[in-house]
Amino acid sequence: MDPGLNPDAPDERGSAPPRKRDRHALSSSLAGVGSRRILGMRVDGLRTSVAADAVLDLAEAGAGGMVCVATVHMVMEAFDAPDFQRSVNAADLVTPDGVPLVWALRGLGLPETRRVYGPTLMRLVCRRAEECGLPVGLYGGSPEVLERLRERLLEKHPLLRVAFAASPPFRPETEEEDAASVQAIEASGARILFVGLGCPKQERWMAAHREALPCVMLGVGAAFDFLAGSKRQAPGWLQRAGLEWLFRLASEPRRLWRRYLIQNPRFVFHLARQLRGGEAA
């Protein structure tokens, strides 16, 4: 690990109490934001600017926090693993990244929902952190991706304070390594920690560490690779059509075939049952 890269929808949210949370930290930014359960997993119906406001509110409160950027993949991981579903439902915010989730939320009575695309949210949060002087951290990705990501962020936001950057091993960390990671993150003073470990690893990691860390953690998945330029993003028209998965499958078939060719049809089947009233929301 190298920390030296210096520079209310009540009832819909989970009940796990976060670490010394200021319960009013999100009251203004999420006023009027509704939530729905999609196959049992909570997703909040909002837009990118509102999500960014909420992240900055949590960061300025300095009481930690956990923000999930939800996709169909995450919904199905939660559908198959109740413990994972509980962790996501207990997050401070769960944004709809996947276009099918936006459609589902609109169908469930939240017509103003917009897509909160992970890379776009990360860019906006970095811009606002730069304006507010809030230091950020980066946790995840390979060392090469992490360094390129940091360079590109500073090209766009030269006054952004990247207080911490670390590429953890792909294997599970030992207890000693994990304790050192937590200590380094806290010592860096980062108020916002972008976590790019991929789903469901990053959500499990955030849930396991939210009580120990005072920074707000934002799980952004493939945003590290996209913003670093190591992976291509789908064209805008494919994203708007809800077909980004097809572009990613064509780009990485061996890694992603199961996620898209098995989980996507399962999602459609179970969501159709839910919308017909055959499954509890």
Summary of the structure (lengths in Angstrom):
residues: 281
radius of gyration: 17.8
end to end distance: 41.7
largest distance: 53.6
contacts: 932
relative contact order: 0.16
helix: 48%
strand: 14%
